Amino acid sequence: MSFFKKLKDKISGKPDETTEKYKEGLEKTRTSFTSKVNDLIARYRKVDEDFFEELEDLLLQADVGFETVMDLMDDLRFEVQRKNVKDTEGIQSVISQKLVDIYRGGGEEDSALNIQEGELTVLLFVGVNGVGKTTTIGKLARRFIEEGKTVMLAAGDTFRAGAIDQLQVWGDRVGAEVIRQTEGSDPAAVMYDAIRAAKNRKVDVLICDTAGRLQNKVNLMNELQKVHRVISREIPGAPHETLLALDATTGQNALIQAETFKEATDVTGIVLTKLDGTAKGGIVLAIRNKLGIPVKLVGLGEGMDDLQPFDAERYVYGLFAEGLEQEESAEDGRGGEEE
């Protein structure tokens, strides 16, 4: 069964609205990367070593990451040999399934947020300035509110008055109370006030913003550790998620940022913003494979509903959509002829 058919079985029939968002959001990557893959398949009717070498180059250009590409090529060579594949017909489906397998590392990946039903859930957001962190917090707050949850926001980036004001604008827009102090206040004190307020008002979800610009790694580590201590002291086991916001358009720089924040704090998930704005959407795989941190949410556009939970199959479908659909049509055609 083709990869596209497996995906349709998973979502019961035709591609749903979420799948279409992935398809639209990954259009730039697909236009750049997949068109080259299609050209490659058209030029190489046979699967040989030259084909693999050119495919390897294309994957590296899409920021999939060196280690991930090497793993993928080894798996593809093994699969082609195992299935005795001689030509490139249907190869996109094989590549797609292998990309999903590599992302999952051999197991089912749970991208769901760790929400404490019936209790206060604390989500801590970290990341450098300019990656879309505050916007993501606002969109996520709206998502929770639409699910019937009460949400509070904590303006922990006290180094910039603009950051506090921006979060307030989002709070007003989506209907979430914002706990804030003046510029220059202690971020840990803001977290303490926010947790106390959230408990008193019986809020379901508290989303905490943090500073994105500190002088060096030591300062970053100290600040985040202090914030973490205050939160966990008030609510044992919290924060329930520490989410690192990364800008997909920065490519390998996002990977460097992820490594820095991973050293500074216990990052439990990645939020990859602006995935619709890059032609190198393969960075999702590089982050997952190199750092072992799951991608929890992706930004697929500027709309309020374009922040979506990450789904490996839908992501890979977004990378190869037209090619996979063509392969499915060809497979259906062969089935019809056989009948």
Buried (B, 14 or more C-beta within 10 A) or exposed (E): EBBBBBBBEEBEEEBEEBBBBBBBBBBBBBEBBBEBBBEBBEEBEEBEEEBBEBBBEBBBBBBBBEEBBEBBBEBBEEBBEEEEBEEBBBBBBBBBBBBBBBBBEEEEBEBEBBBBEEEBBBBBBBBBBEBBBBBBBBBBBBBBBEEEBBBBBBBBBBBBEEBBBBBBEBBEEBEBBBBBBEBEBBBBBBBBBBBEBBEEEEBBBBBBBBBBEBEEEEEBBEBBBBBBEBBEEBBEEBBBBBBBBBBBBBBEEBBEBBEBBBEBBEBBBBBBBBBBBBBBBBBBBBBBBBBEBBBBBBBBBEEBBBBBBBBBBBBBBBBBBEBBBBBBEEBEEEEEEEE
